[in-house]
């Protein structure tokens, strides 16, 4: 049984209206002009990384595959379009039969990317490809922004555990997607149960300040929690006096106390004091979890603190200052006619102000140096050089309308670790800088 079977709002029966109106009006005009069936190639890429970022992280590919499968114009959707007069009857008849029958190639989820990287390539008729623009971009821009922030936080954490706990800081469905993207980017668990249910991400959580305030004393609250959840639970110790709370926590749970959580104050100073106190009380194995508006810089500042885990909310689910990746979906090649044998010709927007694009159906490869460390992101439209043949990045995701690239979420998480490990070490520096790899066009 999955979320859809239970009717929970974490799956959507149709993604067809997750689009902008001009996708449908373009379709209507192309159908009337006789150009709708021209074979076309669209690519998703970003012209630049967010300011100061050294690499991007691709996340949301699995959700894109689900969205493409569910892109169907059912009677209710068609009725809405007809009632609003958004498109004419011939277009509605065409939409009623819509099924994506083309091919999709892309970087596998969890891979890193750079300016110009064709992270997704969608091929088919103009009509069937153009409709997917908005839903693809909305997923990839959101999820990749979260994954990039998560990756930077993971690097700053240096192997300490990370808990995603931002559900209350964003839209309820965005929270589920954010949990998934954060897991790809290196987080270990989430507080969001819908994300655990939908994607199998480990979930954690014990109590908030309200639970302590409910009881007549902190001692009563701690005792109730330990008696219910066991000595391995995590007790929140900053509701009143931290030192007194730690003392009470160990008295009640003993040295087997699982962890204490600190959610306010000078975290660096308080963590050192709490660690010393726990050790003095014999609770040497009790862990320390810190929360309180953390981002990658705050996490890095706590590197010398005796902290075992970080809980991150607002800054994570908002991309730590960069809530989008500015990815675009551009037509880069199209056939000269609707004839399936008609040749593809490169097309590109000519523009000033940094909005120009590079035409042509592209391949992508990451060239390693003599030590196996990546030194360039290489893109081209012609034959792939023999020395790059084994370093190509795009994989087949959809073939003839059928999804062929679906994989477990753990695979994306593991891939990101490997991809980051193959970059120059400067990639994980938090200091502002240019992309760690240059993009070269052949």
C-alpha positions in Angstrom: 0.0 0.0 0.0 1.3 3.5 -0.8 0.2 7.1 -0.1 -2.1 7.2 -3.1 -4.0 4.1 -1.9 -4.6 5.9 1.4 -5.7 9.1 -0.2 -2.9 11.1 1.5 -1.9 14.5 -0.1 1.6 13.4 -0.9 0.7 12.0 -4.3 -1.2 13.8 -7.0 -3.5 11.9 -9.4 -2.7 14.1 -12.3 0.2 16.6 -12.9 -1.3 18.0 -16.1 -2.2 21.3 -14.6 1.2 21.8 -12.9 1.9 24.0 -15.9 1.7 27.5 -17.3 -1.1 28.5 -19.6 1.2 29.4 -22.4 2.3 25.8 -22.8 -1.3 25.0 -23.9 -1.7 28.1 -26.1 1.6 27.3 -27.8 0.3 23.7 -28.4 -2.9 25.0 -29.9 -1.1 27.4 -32.3 1.5 24.7 -33.3 -1.4 22.2 -34.0 -3.0 24.8 -36.2 0.3 25.7 -38.0 1.2 22.0 -38.6 4.4 22.2 -36.6 3.3 20.4 -33.5 4.7 17.1 -34.7 8.2 18.3 -35.5 10.8 16.2 -33.7 12.3 18.4 -31.0 15.0 18.4 -28.3 14.7 20.4 -25.1 17.4 20.6 -22.5 17.3 21.7 -18.9 20.4 23.6 -17.6 21.3 26.6 -15.6 23.4 29.5 -16.9 25.1 30.1 -13.6 25.2 28.7 -10.1 23.9 30.7 -7.2 26.4 33.4 -6.1 29.3 31.9 -4.3 28.4 28.2 -4.8 31.1 25.9 -6.1 28.8 23.1 -7.5 25.2 22.2 -7.9 23.4 19.0 -6.9 20.8 17.4 -9.1 17.8 16.2 -7.1 14.2 15.5 -8.0 14.8 13.2 -11.0 12.7 10.4 -9.5 9.9 12.9 -8.9 10.1 14.1 -12.5 9.7 10.5 -13.7 6.6 10.2 -11.5 5.2 13.5 -12.9 5.7 12.5 -16.5 3.9 9.2 -15.9 1.0 11.1 -14.2 0.7 13.9 -16.9 -2.8 13.0 -18.0 -5.7 15.2 -19.0 -8.6 13.4 -17.3 -12.3 14.5 -17.8 -12.2 16.9 -14.9 -9.1 18.7 -16.1 -10.4 18.9 -19.7 -13.7 20.3 -18.3 -11.8 23.0 -16.5 -9.9 23.9 -19.7 -13.1 23.9 -21.7 -15.1 26.0 -19.2 -12.3 28.7 -19.1 -11.9 28.7 -22.8 -8.2 28.2 -22.5 -7.9 26.1 -25.7 -10.2 25.1 -28.5 -12.0 21.8 -29.0 -9.4 20.2 -31.4 -6.7 20.9 -28.8 -8.8 19.4 -26.1 -9.3 16.3 -28.2 -5.5 16.1 -28.6 -4.9 16.5 -24.9 -7.4 13.8 -24.0 -5.1 11.3 -25.8 -1.9 12.8 -24.4 0.7 10.3 -23.3 4.4 11.2 -23.5 5.9 8.8 -26.0 9.4 10.3 -26.3 12.8 9.8 -24.7 14.4 11.4 -21.7 18.1 11.4 -20.9 19.7 13.1 -17.9 22.3 13.3 -15.2 21.4 10.6 -12.7 20.0 11.9 -9.4 22.6 12.9 -6.8 25.1 13.9 -9.5 26.7 17.3 -9.4 26.4 19.8 -12.2 27.9 23.1 -13.4 26.8 26.1 -15.6 25.5 24.7 -18.9 25.3 21.1 -17.8 22.4 19.5 -19.7 21.0 17.9 -16.6 17.9 16.7 -18.5 17.3 16.2 -22.2 13.7 15.6 -23.4 13.1 14.4 -27.0 9.9 13.8 -28.9 7.4 15.9 -30.8 7.3 19.6 -30.0 3.7 19.2 -28.8 4.4 16.4 -26.2 7.7 17.9 -25.0 6.6 21.5 -24.6 3.8 20.6 -22.2 6.3 19.2 -19.6 8.4 22.4 -19.2 6.8 23.9 -16.1 6.4 20.7 -14.0 9.9 19.6 -14.8 11.4 22.9 -13.8 9.3 23.3 -10.7 10.5 20.0 -9.4 14.2 20.3 -10.4 14.6 23.9 -9.3 13.1 23.3 -5.9 14.7 19.9 -5.1 18.1 20.7 -6.4 18.2 23.9 -4.4 17.5 21.9 -1.2 20.0 19.2 -2.1 22.7 21.7 -2.7 22.1 23.3 0.7 22.0 19.9 2.3 25.3 18.9 0.6 27.1 22.0 2.0 25.7 21.4 5.4 26.8 17.8 5.3 30.3 18.8 4.3 30.3 21.3 7.2 29.1 18.7 9.6 32.1 16.5 8.9 30.4 13.2 9.4 28.2 14.2 12.3 24.5 13.3 11.9 22.0 15.7 10.3 18.3 15.8 11.0 15.9 17.5 8.6 13.2 19.3 10.6 11.9 22.1 8.4 8.3 20.9 7.7 6.7 23.7 9.7 8.7 26.3 7.7 7.3 25.5 4.2 4.3 24.3 2.3 3.1 20.9 3.5 3.8 19.1 0.2 7.0 21.1 -0.4 8.1 19.7 3.0 7.9 16.2 1.7 10.0 17.0 -1.4 12.5 18.9 0.8 13.0 15.9 3.0 13.6 13.7 0.0 16.1 16.2 -1.5 17.9 16.7 1.8 18.3 13.0 2.1 19.9 12.9 -1.3 22.2 15.7 -0.3 23.5 13.9 2.8 21.0 14.3 5.7 20.4 11.2 7.7 16.8 11.5 8.9 13.7 13.7 8.9 11.1 14.7 11.4 8.4 14.6 8.7 6.4 11.5 8.8 4.9 11.9 5.3 8.4 11.9 3.9 9.2 8.7 5.9 6.0 7.1 4.6 6.4 8.2 1.0 10.1 7.7 0.5 11.3 5.4 3.3 13.5 8.1 4.9 14.4 7.3 8.6 12.2 9.5 10.9 13.1 10.8 14.4 11.5 13.0 17.0 10.8 13.0 20.8 9.4 16.2 22.4 9.2 20.0 22.2 9.2 22.6 24.9 5.4 22.4 25.1 5.7 18.9 26.6 7.9 20.3 29.4 5.7 23.3 30.0 2.6 21.0 30.2 3.9 19.3 33.4 4.1 20.7 36.9 7.9 20.4 36.8 10.7 19.6 34.4 11.4 16.4 36.5 7.8 15.2 35.9 8.1 15.9 32.2 11.4 14.0 31.9 10.1 11.1 33.9 7.0 10.8 31.8 9.1 10.8 28.6 11.7 8.3 29.8 9.0 5.9 31.2 7.2 6.0 27.8 10.1 6.2 25.3 12.9 4.5 27.3 16.2 5.6 28.6 17.6 6.0 25.1 15.3 8.9 24.4 16.5 12.5 23.7 15.5 15.0 26.4 15.2 18.8 25.7 17.2 20.6 28.3 16.9 24.3 27.6 13.4 25.1 28.7 14.5 26.6 32.0 18.0 26.2 33.5 20.3 24.0 31.3 22.6 22.7 34.0 19.8 21.8 36.3 18.0 20.1 33.4 21.0 18.0 32.6 21.4 17.0 36.2 17.8 16.0 36.4 17.9 14.1 33.1 20.8 11.9 34.2 19.2 11.3 37.6 16.0 10.0 35.9 17.5 8.1 32.9 20.8 7.2 34.3 24.0 7.0 32.2 22.0 5.2 29.6 20.3 8.5 28.6 20.4 8.6 24.8 20.8 12.3 24.1 20.1 15.8 25.2 19.0 18.5 22.8 20.0 22.2 23.1 17.8 24.6 21.2 18.9 28.1 22.3 21.8 30.2 23.6 25.4 30.3 22.7 25.5 26.7 21.3 29.3 26.5 21.2 29.7 27.5 24.9 26.6 25.6 26.1 27.6 22.4 24.3 31.1 22.4 25.9 29.5 22.9 29.4 26.9 20.2 28.8 29.5 17.7 27.6 31.6 18.4 30.7 28.6 18.0 33.0 27.5 14.8 31.3 30.9 13.3 31.7 31.1 14.3 35.3 27.8 12.6 35.9 28.9 9.4 34.3 26.8 9.8 31.1 29.8 9.7 28.8 27.9 8.0 26.0 25.0 10.5 26.1 25.0 12.4 22.8 24.4 16.1 22.3 22.0 17.3 19.6 21.8 21.0 18.7 19.1 22.9 16.9 18.2 26.6 16.5 18.2 28.2 13.1 21.3 26.5 11.9 22.8 26.8 8.4 26.1 25.5 6.9 28.1 28.4 8.5 26.7 27.9 11.9 27.4 24.2 11.6 31.0 24.9 10.6 31.4 27.2 13.5 30.5 24.3 15.8 33.1 22.0 14.4 35.2 22.2 17.6 32.2 21.7 19.8 31.3 18.3 21.3 28.2 18.0 19.2 27.0 14.7 17.9 24.1 15.8 15.6 22.5 18.8 14.1 18.8 19.5 13.5 18.2 22.0 10.6 14.9 23.5 9.5 14.3 26.9 8.0 17.6 27.4 6.2 17.5 23.9 4.7 14.0 24.0 3.2 14.7 27.5 1.8 17.9 26.5 0.1 20.0 28.4 2.6 19.4 31.7 0.9 19.1 30.3 -2.6 15.6 28.7 -3.0 15.9 28.1 -6.7 18.7 27.0 -9.1 17.4 29.2 -12.0 17.2 26.2 -14.3 15.6 26.7 -17.7 14.0 24.4 -20.3 15.1 25.4 -23.8 14.5 24.1 -27.3 18.0 23.3 -28.6 17.2 21.4 -31.8 14.2 20.6 -34.0 13.4 18.9 -37.2 12.8 20.8 -40.4 9.4 19.1 -40.9 7.1 16.5 -39.3 8.7 13.8 -41.3 10.4 11.4 -38.9 13.4 11.3 -41.2 13.8 15.0 -41.3 17.2 16.2 -40.0 17.5 18.0 -36.7 18.9 21.5 -36.9 20.3 23.4 -33.9 18.3 26.3 -32.6 19.2 28.9 -29.9 18.0 32.1 -28.5 20.2 35.1 -29.3 20.0 37.6 -26.4 22.0 40.2 -24.5 22.2 40.3 -20.8 23.4 36.7 -20.2 20.3 34.9 -21.5 21.8 33.4 -24.7 21.8 29.7 -25.0 23.9 27.2 -27.0 22.0 25.2 -29.6 22.4 21.6 -30.5 21.6 18.2 -28.9 24.5 17.8 -26.4 26.4 15.1 -24.7 28.2 15.7 -21.4 31.3 14.2 -19.9 33.5 15.0 -16.9 37.2 14.9 -17.7 39.5 13.6 -15.0 43.1 14.5 -14.5 46.0 12.1 -14.1 44.9 11.4 -10.5 41.3 10.7 -11.3 40.1 14.1 -10.0 37.6 15.9 -12.2 39.1 18.9 -14.0 36.4 20.0 -16.4 32.8 19.6 -17.4 32.9 19.0 -21.2 29.9 19.5 -23.4 29.6 18.9 -27.2 27.2 18.3 -30.1 29.4 16.2 -32.3 31.1 12.9 -31.8 32.3 12.1 -28.3 36.1 12.1 -28.2 37.4 8.5 -27.4 39.1 9.7 -24.3 35.8 10.9 -22.9 33.7 7.9 -23.9 33.9 6.3 -20.5 33.2 9.5 -18.6 29.8 10.5 -20.1 27.2 11.7 -17.6 23.8 11.3 -19.2 21.8 8.1 -18.7 18.6 6.9 -20.2 15.6 7.7 -18.0 12.6 7.3 -20.3 12.5 5.3 -23.6 9.5 5.5 -25.9 7.4 6.9 -23.1 8.3 4.1 -20.7 10.3 4.9 -17.5 13.5 2.9 -17.5 15.7 4.9 -15.1 13.8 4.6 -11.8 16.0 3.7 -8.9 16.0 3.5 -5.1 16.5 6.8 -3.3 19.6 5.2 -1.6 21.2 5.0 -5.0 21.0 8.8 -5.5 22.3 9.4 -2.0 25.3 7.1 -2.5 25.9 8.6 -6.0 26.2 12.1 -4.5 28.8 11.0 -2.0 30.8 9.5 -4.8 30.4 12.5 -7.2 31.4 15.0 -4.5 34.4 12.8 -3.7 35.6 13.0 -7.3 35.7 16.8 -7.3 38.7 18.9 -6.3 38.8 19.3 -2.5 38.1 23.0 -2.8 34.5 22.1 -3.8 33.5 21.7 -0.1 34.9 25.0 1.0 32.2 27.3 2.3 34.1 30.4 1.2 32.6 32.1 -1.8 34.1 31.3 -5.1 33.6 30.4 -8.8 32.4 26.9 -9.9 35.0 24.4 -9.0 35.1 23.0 -12.6 35.1 25.1 -15.8 32.6 24.2 -18.5 34.2 23.6 -21.9 32.3 23.4 -25.2 33.6 21.2 -28.1 
